[in-house]
Amino acid sequence: MREFILKMMLSFSMDFGVNVDHIQVEIVDEPRISHARCEYYQNKLTGKAFEPTMVFNRNHWETIGFYHRRELVYHELGHCALFLRHNYGESIMRPRDYATKLDGSNWNELLELMKKQYKQQMR
């Protein structure tokens, strides 16, 4: 699970041209996180305040396939790395419901929409 998330972080970094090395990954078995979320904590080792951490629910992770896992990681990176808010259309940033088709055939379209959302926010 962690290896997949790290690979997706590298892919995201290349897709958006942003550094995500500072983002931590936490995997939990607790119901407080239904799917995943981006949280900000103070790093106890460095003392750096508000370090972004993506927290994933292992139980939910095990119920979804490759394409929805990829979308989930990109969604949380949208929050942690790009500071994007939820978007309620056909979007990677749509909360609680996956926009990616089960066969992944609309991924490129969704990725382009996310890039567009990021560019609009940067204005």
C-alpha positions as CSV (number, residue, x, y, z in Angstrom):
1,M,0.0,0.0,0.0
2,R,2.7,2.5,1.0
3,E,4.8,1.6,-2.0
4,F,1.8,2.3,-4.4
5,I,1.2,5.6,-2.7
6,L,4.8,6.7,-3.0
7,K,4.8,5.7,-6.7
8,M,1.7,7.8,-7.2
9,M,3.3,10.7,-5.4
10,L,6.2,10.6,-7.8
11,S,3.8,10.5,-10.8
12,F,1.8,13.4,-9.4
13,S,5.0,15.4,-8.9
14,M,5.9,14.9,-12.6
15,D,2.3,15.6,-13.8
16,F,2.1,18.9,-11.9
17,G,5.7,20.0,-11.6
18,V,5.6,20.3,-7.8
19,N,7.7,18.8,-5.1
20,V,5.8,16.5,-2.8
21,D,8.8,15.2,-0.8
22,H,7.6,17.1,2.3
23,I,4.2,15.3,2.4
24,Q,4.0,12.5,4.9
25,V,1.9,9.3,4.6
26,E,0.0,7.6,7.4
27,I,-2.0,4.5,7.1
28,V,-4.7,3.9,9.7
29,D,-7.3,1.2,10.6
30,E,-9.5,3.7,12.4
31,P,-13.0,4.7,11.5
32,R,-12.2,8.4,12.1
33,I,-11.0,8.4,8.5
34,S,-13.6,7.0,6.1
35,H,-11.4,7.1,2.9
36,A,-8.5,9.4,3.3
37,R,-7.7,13.0,4.2
38,C,-5.0,15.6,4.2
39,E,-4.1,16.8,7.7
40,Y,-1.5,19.2,9.0
41,Y,0.6,18.3,12.0
42,Q,3.7,19.6,13.8
43,N,6.6,17.4,12.9
44,K,7.9,16.1,16.3
45,L,11.4,15.4,14.9
46,T,12.0,18.7,13.1
47,G,9.6,20.9,15.0
48,K,8.3,22.2,11.7
49,A,4.8,23.3,12.1
50,F,1.9,22.3,9.9
51,E,3.6,19.6,7.9
52,P,1.0,18.0,5.5
53,T,0.2,14.4,6.1
54,M,-2.0,12.2,3.9
55,V,-3.9,9.8,6.1
56,F,-5.4,6.7,4.4
57,N,-7.9,4.2,5.8
58,R,-6.5,0.7,5.1
59,N,-9.9,-0.9,5.3
60,H,-11.3,1.3,2.6
61,W,-8.2,1.0,0.5
62,E,-8.6,-2.8,0.4
63,T,-12.1,-2.4,-1.1
64,I,-11.1,-0.4,-4.2
65,G,-9.2,-1.2,-7.3
66,F,-6.2,0.3,-9.0
67,Y,-7.9,3.3,-10.7
68,H,-9.8,4.4,-7.6
69,R,-6.6,4.1,-5.5
70,R,-4.8,6.3,-8.0
71,E,-7.6,8.8,-7.9
72,L,-7.7,8.7,-4.1
73,V,-4.0,9.5,-3.8
74,Y,-4.2,12.3,-6.4
75,H,-7.3,13.7,-4.6
76,E,-5.4,14.0,-1.3
77,L,-2.3,15.4,-3.1
78,G,-4.7,18.0,-4.6
79,H,-5.4,19.1,-1.1
80,C,-1.9,18.7,0.5
81,A,0.3,19.8,-2.4
82,L,-1.9,22.1,-4.5
83,F,-4.3,23.4,-1.8
84,L,-7.3,22.6,-4.0
85,R,-10.8,22.5,-2.6
86,H,-13.5,20.0,-3.4
87,N,-15.2,20.3,-6.8
88,Y,-18.6,18.7,-7.1
89,G,-18.5,18.0,-10.9
90,E,-16.8,15.2,-12.7
91,S,-13.5,15.8,-11.0
92,I,-10.7,14.1,-9.1
93,M,-11.4,16.6,-6.4
94,R,-15.0,15.4,-6.0
95,P,-15.5,14.3,-2.4
96,R,-16.5,10.8,-1.3
97,D,-17.4,9.5,-4.8
98,Y,-15.0,8.4,-7.5
99,A,-15.1,10.1,-10.9
100,T,-12.7,7.6,-12.5
101,K,-14.5,4.9,-14.5
102,L,-13.8,1.3,-13.3
103,D,-11.6,0.7,-16.4
104,G,-9.7,4.0,-16.0
105,S,-10.7,5.1,-19.5
106,N,-11.5,8.7,-18.5
107,W,-8.3,9.3,-16.4
108,N,-6.5,11.6,-18.8
109,E,-9.7,13.8,-19.1
110,L,-10.0,14.0,-15.3
111,L,-6.3,14.8,-14.9
112,E,-6.5,17.6,-17.4
113,L,-9.5,19.0,-15.5
114,M,-7.5,18.9,-12.3
115,K,-4.6,20.8,-14.0
116,K,-7.1,23.4,-15.2
117,Q,-8.5,23.8,-11.7
118,Y,-5.0,24.2,-10.3
119,K,-4.1,26.8,-13.0
120,Q,-7.3,28.8,-12.2
121,Q,-6.5,28.8,-8.5
122,M,-3.0,30.1,-9.2
123,R,-4.4,33.3,-10.8
